[in-house]
Amino acid sequence: MAETSSSAPLPPRTIRIGTRKSNLAVVQAEGIRARLQELEPTWTFEITALRTIGDKDQKTALYDFGAKSLWT
């Protein structure tokens, strides 16, 4: 990823990538994971797919939810 002033490699890490559970969102997250893996091959990148309130209830109008973080 970003180069540091030291030439020493960064220690291995696990990074979690959060995404919605929709097929499109998961495919997009997999593309990001692949690119990140190219940049930091010693790191592990896990995808965590979540269902949001908006995913669970697709009948209620958005303005009726009252939730600030409906999709995140």
C-alpha positions as CSV (number, residue, x, y, z in Angstrom):
1,M,0.0,0.0,0.0
2,A,1.6,3.3,1.0
3,E,5.4,3.3,1.1
4,T,7.0,4.2,4.4
5,S,10.4,5.8,5.0
6,S,11.8,2.4,6.0
7,S,12.4,-0.3,3.5
8,A,11.4,-3.0,6.0
9,P,8.2,-4.9,5.0
10,L,5.0,-4.3,7.0
11,P,4.1,-7.1,9.4
12,P,1.3,-9.5,8.2
13,R,-2.2,-8.2,9.0
14,T,-5.8,-9.3,8.6
15,I,-8.1,-6.6,7.1
16,R,-11.8,-7.0,7.2
17,I,-13.8,-5.6,4.2
18,G,-17.4,-4.9,5.1
19,T,-20.1,-5.0,2.4
20,R,-23.8,-5.5,1.8
21,K,-24.9,-9.1,1.1
22,S,-26.2,-8.4,-2.4
23,N,-24.5,-10.3,-5.2
24,L,-23.3,-7.0,-6.8
25,A,-21.8,-5.7,-3.5
26,V,-20.0,-9.0,-2.8
27,V,-18.5,-9.1,-6.4
28,Q,-17.3,-5.5,-6.0
29,A,-15.8,-6.3,-2.6
30,E,-14.0,-9.3,-4.1
31,G,-12.5,-7.1,-6.8
32,I,-11.2,-4.7,-4.1
33,R,-9.9,-7.6,-2.1
34,A,-8.0,-9.0,-5.2
35,R,-6.4,-5.5,-5.8
36,L,-5.4,-5.1,-2.2
37,Q,-3.9,-8.6,-2.1
38,E,-1.7,-7.6,-5.1
39,L,-0.5,-4.6,-3.2
40,E,0.1,-6.4,0.1
41,P,0.6,-10.1,-0.6
42,T,1.5,-11.0,3.0
43,W,-1.8,-9.6,4.4
44,T,-5.1,-11.4,4.7
45,F,-8.2,-9.7,3.4
46,E,-11.6,-11.1,4.6
47,I,-15.0,-10.1,3.2
48,T,-17.7,-9.6,5.8
49,A,-21.2,-9.4,4.2
50,L,-23.9,-7.8,6.2
51,R,-27.7,-7.3,5.9
52,T,-28.8,-3.7,6.6
53,I,-32.2,-2.6,7.7
54,G,-32.9,-1.6,4.2
55,D,-32.0,-5.1,2.9
56,K,-34.3,-6.7,5.5
57,D,-37.3,-4.5,4.9
58,Q,-37.8,-3.6,1.3
59,K,-41.5,-2.5,1.6
60,T,-41.2,0.4,4.0
61,A,-40.6,3.8,2.3
62,L,-37.1,5.1,3.1
63,Y,-38.5,8.2,4.8
64,D,-40.5,6.0,7.2
65,F,-37.5,4.2,8.6
66,G,-36.3,7.0,10.9
67,A,-32.8,5.4,10.9
68,K,-29.8,7.5,10.2
69,S,-27.6,4.7,8.9
70,L,-30.1,2.8,6.8
71,W,-27.6,1.4,4.3
72,T,-24.4,1.5,6.3
